[in-house]
């Protein structure tokens, strides 16, 4: 599969992808509309919750795109993406197993937003843990065979 570099974060993005799964920027022309301004095309999706945002709503921090919720941009200081899924059921399994190990999680789903379609490269459900718990969380999930490696279910 051929790839190109994202103009925002510089990471490789498959030619077939519309979004950069690392920073949330749109890579190709998209019909996706801003959730706050439906008359505007979205330029990115929030890397925390997946909310589509236009240029006026998008907040850029540390080469990642966030929605207009201030706590989402602030999350990058203490929280890290540990797993992604296209199913709430799988995300719930991850969260329940981490809770048994006393690891706090935060879950965000694109289904919470007015999005009429999703992209394969940007998982619908995203599970975050505090950065201080990342290694322990990865060990728990790997032992239970819920992930092959970081950020995948």
Z-matrix of the N, CA and C atoms (Angstrom, degrees):
N
C 1 1.441
C 2 1.531 1 108.13
N 3 1.293 2 116.72 1 130.57
C 4 1.461 3 120.40 2 178.99
C 5 1.520 4 110.17 3 -83.08
N 6 1.318 5 114.69 4 154.45
C 7 1.457 6 119.06 5 -179.89
C 8 1.518 7 110.17 6 -138.29
N 9 1.308 8 114.83 7 167.74
C 10 1.458 9 123.29 8 175.20
C 11 1.515 10 106.41 9 -134.30
N 12 1.315 11 116.91 10 169.27
C 13 1.453 12 120.38 11 179.74
C 14 1.524 13 110.10 12 -94.54
N 15 1.313 14 115.83 13 138.91
C 16 1.462 15 121.28 14 175.66
C 17 1.532 16 107.39 15 -68.64
N 18 1.314 17 116.38 16 131.99
C 19 1.462 18 120.72 17 -179.85
C 20 1.522 19 112.14 18 -68.94
N 21 1.330 20 117.89 19 -21.28
C 22 1.462 21 121.04 20 -178.66
C 23 1.528 22 112.33 21 -85.54
N 24 1.341 23 117.35 22 -51.89
C 25 1.467 24 119.95 23 -173.70
C 26 1.529 25 113.86 24 -109.11
N 27 1.333 26 117.34 25 -12.38
C 28 1.455 27 120.60 26 177.55
C 29 1.513 28 115.33 27 80.75
N 30 1.321 29 118.12 28 5.77
C 31 1.466 30 120.79 29 179.92
C 32 1.523 31 110.22 30 -88.30
N 33 1.330 32 117.30 31 155.55
C 34 1.469 33 120.12 32 -179.37
C 35 1.526 34 112.40 33 -70.12
N 36 1.333 35 115.24 34 138.65
C 37 1.459 36 123.38 35 178.57
C 38 1.521 37 107.60 36 -130.21
N 39 1.312 38 117.73 37 131.32
C 40 1.461 39 121.61 38 179.67
C 41 1.527 40 109.79 39 -59.82
N 42 1.312 41 116.43 40 143.51
C 43 1.471 42 121.93 41 -179.56
C 44 1.524 43 112.34 42 -56.50
N 45 1.324 44 117.60 43 -29.89
C 46 1.460 45 121.33 44 -177.03
C 47 1.526 46 113.20 45 -82.90
N 48 1.326 47 118.12 46 -9.64
C 49 1.463 48 121.09 47 -176.80
C 50 1.523 49 111.81 48 -84.37
N 51 1.309 50 115.58 49 146.61
C 52 1.455 51 123.57 50 179.17
C 53 1.531 52 110.79 51 -96.96
N 54 1.339 53 116.12 52 -27.13
C 55 1.469 54 122.52 53 -178.96
C 56 1.518 55 110.44 54 -120.08
N 57 1.327 56 116.49 55 149.94
C 58 1.453 57 121.10 56 169.11
C 59 1.526 58 106.57 57 -83.88
N 60 1.317 59 117.32 58 118.82
C 61 1.462 60 120.38 59 -177.02
C 62 1.526 61 112.24 60 -72.84
N 63 1.319 62 117.83 61 -12.61
C 64 1.463 63 120.92 62 178.92
C 65 1.527 64 112.23 63 -85.73
N 66 1.334 65 117.16 64 -47.94
C 67 1.470 66 119.41 65 -174.02
C 68 1.524 67 113.63 66 -110.49
N 69 1.336 68 119.33 67 -14.49
C 70 1.458 69 121.95 68 177.04
C 71 1.519 70 115.88 69 92.06
N 72 1.333 71 118.65 70 -2.30
C 73 1.471 72 121.54 71 -179.02
C 74 1.528 73 110.70 72 -72.01
N 75 1.340 74 115.89 73 145.92
C 76 1.456 75 119.35 74 172.02
C 77 1.524 76 107.12 75 -75.02
N 78 1.306 77 116.33 76 138.46
C 79 1.450 78 122.57 77 -177.62
C 80 1.518 79 110.51 78 -103.32
N 81 1.308 80 116.81 79 -32.47
C 82 1.459 81 122.67 80 -178.45
C 83 1.525 82 108.82 81 -124.62
N 84 1.281 83 115.74 82 168.36
C 85 1.466 84 120.33 83 178.09
C 86 1.526 85 108.89 84 -61.52
N 87 1.307 86 115.34 85 131.28
C 88 1.453 87 121.08 86 -176.23
C 89 1.525 88 109.96 87 -131.13
N 90 1.326 89 115.76 88 148.49
C 91 1.462 90 120.73 89 175.26
C 92 1.518 91 111.27 90 -87.89
N 93 1.300 92 116.86 91 2.86
C 94 1.451 93 121.23 92 -177.95
C 95 1.533 94 109.81 93 -65.28
N 96 1.329 95 115.51 94 134.74
C 97 1.460 96 121.23 95 -178.56
C 98 1.519 97 110.45 96 -104.88
N 99 1.326 98 115.91 97 152.19
C 100 1.456 99 122.37 98 174.92
C 101 1.523 100 108.25 99 -63.89
N 102 1.317 101 117.04 100 135.64
C 103 1.461 102 119.72 101 179.98
C 104 1.528 103 111.53 102 -67.04
N 105 1.329 104 117.29 103 -34.83
C 106 1.467 105 120.84 104 -179.99
C 107 1.522 106 112.83 105 -80.85
N 108 1.327 107 117.00 106 -30.92
C 109 1.470 108 123.04 107 -177.17
C 110 1.523 109 109.14 108 -130.30
N 111 1.338 110 118.65 109 81.41
C 112 1.470 111 121.84 110 -174.84
C 113 1.529 112 114.29 111 -58.07
N 114 1.321 113 117.50 112 -18.83
C 115 1.461 114 119.83 113 178.83
C 116 1.536 115 111.87 114 -80.24
N 117 1.337 116 117.09 115 -8.55
C 118 1.470 117 122.58 116 -179.17
C 119 1.523 118 110.44 117 -106.87
N 120 1.333 119 115.70 118 143.83
C 121 1.464 120 120.18 119 174.65
C 122 1.520 121 109.38 120 -76.43
N 123 1.322 122 116.19 121 141.26
C 124 1.460 123 120.92 122 177.27
C 125 1.526 124 109.02 123 -74.00
N 126 1.318 125 116.42 124 138.45
C 127 1.466 126 122.02 125 176.42
C 128 1.521 127 111.05 126 -100.91
N 129 1.345 128 115.48 127 -12.00
C 130 1.463 129 120.52 128 -178.14
C 131 1.518 130 109.52 129 -164.01
N 132 1.327 131 114.69 130 171.68
C 133 1.456 132 121.67 131 168.79
C 134 1.523 133 106.52 132 -124.11
N 135 1.312 134 116.43 133 146.14
C 136 1.460 135 121.38 134 178.50
C 137 1.528 136 108.82 135 -63.20
N 138 1.331 137 117.25 136 128.56
C 139 1.463 138 120.30 137 -179.05
C 140 1.524 139 112.53 138 -71.88
N 141 1.320 140 117.33 139 -8.71
C 142 1.461 141 120.66 140 176.34
C 143 1.522 142 109.86 141 -91.53
N 144 1.330 143 117.31 142 -57.79
C 145 1.465 144 120.10 143 -171.72
C 146 1.528 145 114.83 144 -108.40
N 147 1.332 146 117.90 145 -12.93
C 148 1.455 147 120.55 146 179.20
C 149 1.514 148 114.88 147 85.61
N 150 1.323 149 117.59 148 6.96
C 151 1.467 150 120.83 149 -179.72
C 152 1.524 151 109.94 150 -66.01
N 153 1.353 152 118.33 151 126.58
C 154 1.465 153 120.56 152 177.16
C 155 1.534 154 110.37 153 -73.02
N 156 1.329 155 115.93 154 133.30
C 157 1.464 156 121.06 155 -176.74
C 158 1.527 157 111.42 156 -132.77
N 159 1.342 158 114.89 157 145.84
C 160 1.466 159 121.25 158 175.98
C 161 1.534 160 109.01 159 -86.32
N 162 1.299 161 116.77 160 179.84
C 163 1.456 162 121.30 161 179.49
C 164 1.514 163 113.73 162 -60.03
N 165 1.329 164 117.57 163 -32.09
C 166 1.465 165 120.52 164 179.28
C 167 1.525 166 112.42 165 -74.33
N 168 1.310 167 117.13 166 -29.91
C 169 1.469 168 121.03 167 -176.02
C 170 1.529 169 113.12 168 -93.85
N 171 1.306 170 117.47 169 -25.07
C 172 1.461 171 121.70 170 -174.98
C 173 1.524 172 111.21 171 -68.32
N 174 1.323 173 114.95 172 136.98
C 175 1.459 174 121.83 173 174.73
C 176 1.525 175 106.84 174 -115.78
N 177 1.313 176 116.54 175 123.41
C 178 1.458 177 121.67 176 179.82
C 179 1.522 178 109.20 177 -102.53
N 180 1.326 179 115.85 178 129.12
C 181 1.464 180 121.38 179 177.66
C 182 1.519 181 108.52 180 -149.16
N 183 1.312 182 115.93 181 129.50
C 184 1.467 183 121.07 182 178.13
C 185 1.535 184 111.70 183 53.96
N 186 1.320 185 117.03 184 39.79
C 187 1.472 186 124.00 185 179.07
C 188 1.528 187 113.41 186 62.79
N 189 1.325 188 116.49 187 25.32
C 190 1.465 189 121.56 188 174.26
C 191 1.515 190 108.13 189 -126.13
N 192 1.331 191 116.02 190 154.88
C 193 1.459 192 121.64 191 -178.10
C 194 1.525 193 109.98 192 -107.48
N 195 1.332 194 114.51 193 139.21
C 196 1.452 195 121.43 194 -177.77
C 197 1.524 196 109.48 195 -132.26
N 198 1.332 197 115.92 196 159.64
C 199 1.459 198 120.90 197 175.32
C 200 1.526 199 109.26 198 -80.96
N 201 1.312 200 115.67 199 -171.69
C 202 1.453 201 121.42 200 -175.86
C 203 1.529 202 114.14 201 -80.70
N 204 1.321 203 118.54 202 4.42
C 205 1.465 204 120.62 203 176.00
C 206 1.532 205 108.11 204 -83.85
N 207 1.333 206 118.07 205 113.94
C 208 1.470 207 121.18 206 -174.32
C 209 1.526 208 114.40 207 -57.35
N 210 1.336 209 117.09 208 -33.08
C 211 1.461 210 118.32 209 -178.84
C 212 1.527 211 112.96 210 -69.10
N 213 1.323 212 118.65 211 -19.51
C 214 1.458 213 120.31 212 178.46
C 215 1.524 214 111.00 213 -70.17
N 216 1.318 215 118.05 214 -45.66
C 217 1.466 216 120.25 215 177.21
C 218 1.526 217 110.30 216 -65.77
N 219 1.318 218 117.49 217 -34.78
C 220 1.462 219 121.14 218 -179.99
C 221 1.533 220 111.80 219 -70.91
N 222 1.328 221 117.34 220 -24.04
C 223 1.471 222 120.69 221 -178.79
C 224 1.515 223 113.03 222 -59.02
N 225 1.323 224 117.88 223 -31.24
C 226 1.457 225 119.88 224 -174.83
C 227 1.527 226 113.05 225 -63.77
N 228 1.320 227 117.64 226 -16.77
C 229 1.458 228 121.08 227 179.09
C 230 1.528 229 112.26 228 -76.94
N 231 1.340 230 117.32 229 -32.00
C 232 1.464 231 120.40 230 -175.02
C 233 1.521 232 115.28 231 -122.84
N 234 1.327 233 118.07 232 -15.94
C 235 1.461 234 121.74 233 -174.93
C 236 1.518 235 110.24 234 -117.88
N 237 1.331 236 115.95 235 152.72
C 238 1.459 237 120.98 236 179.95
C 239 1.528 238 109.37 237 -138.74
N 240 1.308 239 115.45 238 143.82
C 241 1.465 240 121.19 239 177.72
C 242 1.521 241 108.82 240 -67.84
N 243 1.329 242 116.28 241 123.96
C 244 1.463 243 120.68 242 -177.40
C 245 1.530 244 111.88 243 -108.92
N 246 1.338 245 116.51 244 -28.87
C 247 1.459 246 119.57 245 -177.96
C 248 1.522 247 109.73 246 -156.94
N 249 1.324 248 115.21 247 149.56
C 250 1.455 249 121.49 248 174.96
C 251 1.518 250 108.29 249 -128.57
N 252 1.314 251 115.35 250 156.95
C 253 1.458 252 119.76 251 -177.84
C 254 1.518 253 109.87 252 -157.31
N 255 1.306 254 115.49 253 158.23
C 256 1.459 255 120.75 254 171.90
C 257 1.528 256 110.12 255 -99.40
N 258 1.346 257 115.75 256 7.44
C 259 1.458 258 120.87 257 -176.67
C 260 1.525 259 110.67 258 -136.63
N 261 1.327 260 116.41 259 132.03
C 262 1.459 261 120.62 260 174.86
C 263 1.528 262 110.85 261 -64.10
N 264 1.330 263 116.86 262 -32.38
C 265 1.467 264 121.14 263 179.07
C 266 1.525 265 110.82 264 -60.34
N 267 1.335 266 117.31 265 -46.89
C 268 1.463 267 120.98 266 179.22
C 269 1.526 268 110.90 267 -64.40
N 270 1.323 269 116.58 268 -42.20
C 271 1.470 270 120.29 269 178.62
C 272 1.526 271 110.61 270 -62.52
N 273 1.340 272 117.21 271 -39.30
C 274 1.465 273 120.94 272 177.52
C 275 1.531 274 111.04 273 -62.09
N 276 1.328 275 117.39 274 -39.02
C 277 1.472 276 121.22 275 178.43
C 278 1.525 277 110.12 276 -62.14
N 279 1.319 278 116.10 277 -42.45
C 280 1.463 279 120.53 278 177.70
C 281 1.525 280 109.92 279 -61.51
N 282 1.331 281 116.60 280 -49.73
C 283 1.470 282 121.38 281 -177.18
C 284 1.527 283 112.13 282 -62.90
N 285 1.319 284 117.89 283 -43.34
C 286 1.462 285 121.00 284 -179.41
C 287 1.524 286 111.29 285 -63.51
N 288 1.320 287 116.57 286 -41.84
C 289 1.464 288 119.28 287 179.19
C 290 1.522 289 111.79 288 -68.56
N 291 1.300 290 117.64 289 -36.43
C 292 1.461 291 119.90 290 176.24
C 293 1.526 292 110.75 291 -69.68
N 294 1.318 293 117.82 292 -36.33
C 295 1.469 294 121.29 293 177.61
C 296 1.526 295 111.04 294 -62.29
N 297 1.347 296 117.14 295 -36.94
C 298 1.468 297 120.83 296 177.12
C 299 1.524 298 111.01 297 -63.01
N 300 1.320 299 116.60 298 -25.05
C 301 1.466 300 121.46 299 176.99
C 302 1.520 301 111.33 300 -97.02
N 303 1.332 302 115.79 301 13.55
C 304 1.465 303 122.98 302 179.09
C 305 1.524 304 112.73 303 58.26
N 306 1.339 305 115.20 304 42.06
C 307 1.462 306 121.97 305 175.89
C 308 1.518 307 107.58 306 -112.28
N 309 1.321 308 115.54 307 119.94
C 310 1.466 309 121.62 308 -178.80
C 311 1.524 310 110.32 309 -73.58
N 312 1.320 311 116.64 310 142.11
C 313 1.463 312 122.07 311 177.90
C 314 1.524 313 109.99 312 -128.16
N 315 1.322 314 114.38 313 158.65
C 316 1.464 315 122.50 314 169.36
C 317 1.516 316 105.98 315 -129.18
N 318 1.339 317 116.49 316 133.38
C 319 1.460 318 121.56 317 -176.70
C 320 1.520 319 109.27 318 -120.66
N 321 1.331 320 115.29 319 137.01
C 322 1.458 321 121.89 320 177.76
C 323 1.524 322 108.12 321 -132.13
N 324 1.327 323 115.53 322 137.08
C 325 1.456 324 120.76 323 -179.34
C 326 1.526 325 110.28 324 -125.54
N 327 1.323 326 115.96 325 137.26
C 328 1.462 327 120.15 326 175.44
C 329 1.525 328 110.69 327 -64.81
N 330 1.321 329 117.23 328 -21.15
C 331 1.465 330 119.99 329 179.53
C 332 1.523 331 111.63 330 -67.31
N 333 1.329 332 117.11 331 -11.64
C 334 1.462 333 120.77 332 176.67
C 335 1.528 334 111.68 333 -79.64
N 336 1.325 335 116.17 334 -2.78
C 337 1.465 336 120.73 335 -176.37
C 338 1.523 337 111.06 336 -118.46
N 339 1.314 338 114.87 337 165.30
C 340 1.454 339 121.64 338 -179.09
C 341 1.536 340 108.29 339 -83.32
N 342 1.313 341 115.72 340 70.66
C 343 1.458 342 121.64 341 178.43
C 344 1.519 343 106.71 342 -116.45
N 345 1.319 344 116.54 343 125.94
C 346 1.465 345 119.47 344 -176.87
C 347 1.515 346 112.76 345 -90.47
N 348 1.336 347 117.36 346 -9.89
C 349 1.459 348 120.23 347 177.03
C 350 1.519 349 108.49 348 -151.79
N 351 1.335 350 115.64 349 156.04
C 352 1.450 351 121.41 350 -179.66
C 353 1.512 352 108.96 351 -122.23
N 354 1.316 353 115.24 352 160.40
C 355 1.446 354 121.65 353 179.98
C 356 1.522 355 109.18 354 -109.01
N 357 1.327 356 116.84 355 137.68
C 358 1.457 357 120.40 356 -178.89
C 359 1.523 358 112.63 357 -56.78
N 360 1.324 359 116.93 358 -33.09
C 361 1.461 360 119.72 359 -175.08
C 362 1.524 361 113.30 360 -76.74
N 363 1.309 362 118.82 361 -12.13
C 364 1.457 363 122.07 362 -179.40
C 365 1.516 364 107.11 363 -121.17
N 366 1.321 365 116.06 364 102.42
C 367 1.459 366 120.97 365 -175.16
C 368 1.525 367 111.48 366 -58.53
N 369 1.302 368 115.37 367 144.74
C 370 1.461 369 121.64 368 -175.96
C 371 1.530 370 111.46 369 -69.99
N 372 1.334 371 117.99 370 -38.50
C 373 1.455 372 121.66 371 -178.47
C 374 1.526 373 109.19 372 -116.34
N 375 1.338 374 115.89 373 133.03
C 376 1.457 375 121.72 374 -177.18
C 377 1.525 376 109.01 375 -125.87
N 378 1.344 377 116.70 376 129.31
C 379 1.463 378 122.54 377 -178.39
C 380 1.528 379 108.44 378 -112.30
N 381 1.333 380 115.25 379 127.83
C 382 1.462 381 121.79 380 -179.44
C 383 1.527 382 109.93 381 -115.83
N 384 1.339 383 115.86 382 148.64
C 385 1.463 384 122.55 383 171.01
C 386 1.523 385 107.10 384 -128.86
N 387 1.323 386 115.42 385 162.61
C 388 1.455 387 118.50 386 175.78
C 389 1.524 388 108.82 387 -66.20
N 390 1.323 389 116.55 388 143.18
C 391 1.458 390 120.77 389 -177.03
C 392 1.526 391 112.19 390 -56.31
N 393 1.323 392 117.04 391 -35.50
C 394 1.467 393 120.54 392 -179.62
C 395 1.532 394 112.05 393 -64.74
N 396 1.329 395 117.77 394 -20.70
C 397 1.463 396 122.38 395 -179.11
C 398 1.530 397 113.55 396 -101.52
N 399 1.322 398 117.64 397 2.26
C 400 1.463 399 120.47 398 -172.12
C 401 1.534 400 113.13 399 -58.28
N 402 1.331 401 117.94 400 -51.07
C 403 1.473 402 119.73 401 -176.83
C 404 1.523 403 111.63 402 -62.18
N 405 1.317 404 116.03 403 -42.16
C 406 1.464 405 120.37 404 178.72
C 407 1.524 406 110.84 405 -64.90
N 408 1.336 407 117.20 406 -41.05
C 409 1.466 408 121.50 407 178.89
C 410 1.530 409 110.91 408 -64.37
N 411 1.320 410 116.82 409 -43.70
C 412 1.467 411 120.04 410 178.17
C 413 1.524 412 111.01 411 -61.76
N 414 1.330 413 116.76 412 -40.05
C 415 1.464 414 120.20 413 179.07
C 416 1.525 415 110.91 414 -63.64
N 417 1.334 416 117.34 415 -44.55
C 418 1.470 417 121.76 416 179.31
C 419 1.527 418 110.07 417 -60.82
N 420 1.327 419 116.67 418 -49.45
C 421 1.468 420 120.56 419 -176.69
C 422 1.527 421 112.33 420 -67.97
N 423 1.318 422 117.29 421 -36.32
C 424 1.473 423 120.37 422 177.49
C 425 1.525 424 110.71 423 -67.77
N 426 1.332 425 116.88 424 -42.35
C 427 1.461 426 121.04 425 179.22
C 428 1.523 427 111.15 426 -60.65
N 429 1.328 428 116.23 427 -37.10
C 430 1.464 429 120.90 428 179.71
C 431 1.529 430 112.62 429 -85.30
N 432 1.316 431 116.40 430 0.75
C 433 1.467 432 124.18 431 -178.58
C 434 1.527 433 111.96 432 57.97
N 435 1.327 434 115.76 433 35.21
C 436 1.466 435 120.46 434 175.52
C 437 1.518 436 111.63 435 -88.18
N 438 1.320 437 116.63 436 -17.37
C 439 1.468 438 121.04 437 175.03
C 440 1.526 439 108.57 438 -141.40
N 441 1.330 440 114.89 439 152.17
C 442 1.453 441 121.19 440 173.70
C 443 1.519 442 110.15 441 -87.63
N 444 1.322 443 115.83 442 -28.16
C 445 1.456 444 122.71 443 -178.59
C 446 1.506 445 107.04 444 -166.73
N 447 1.323 446 117.24 445 -172.31
C 448 1.461 447 119.31 446 -177.38
C 449 1.520 448 113.04 447 -63.94
N 450 1.313 449 115.29 448 145.84
C 451 1.471 450 124.54 449 172.22
C 452 1.510 451 114.18 450 58.85
N 453 1.336 452 118.48 451 40.89
C 454 1.457 453 119.92 452 173.12
C 455 1.520 454 109.16 453 -150.35
N 456 1.315 455 115.71 454 141.16
C 457 1.476 456 120.37 455 174.82
C 458 1.501 457 106.99 456 -122.65
